[in-house]
Amino acid sequence: MIEGDVRRYLMPRFAYAIYYRLFPDHIRILAFKPHSRHPDYWRHRVSN
């Protein structure tokens, strides 16, 4: 868990990370981020 219920998946063959939230009936993708980007650039996408 990154922040609250946000999770991160690091792609093993590519330099990308997927930030997502799990819900009972779906998964919400928040960001598909290259590792070269600033680590906090996706945080504005998280809303309560």
Summary of the structure (lengths in Angstrom):
residues: 48
radius of gyration: 10.8
end to end distance: 15.8
largest distance: 32.1
contacts: 86
relative contact order: 0.24
helix: 6%
strand: 44%
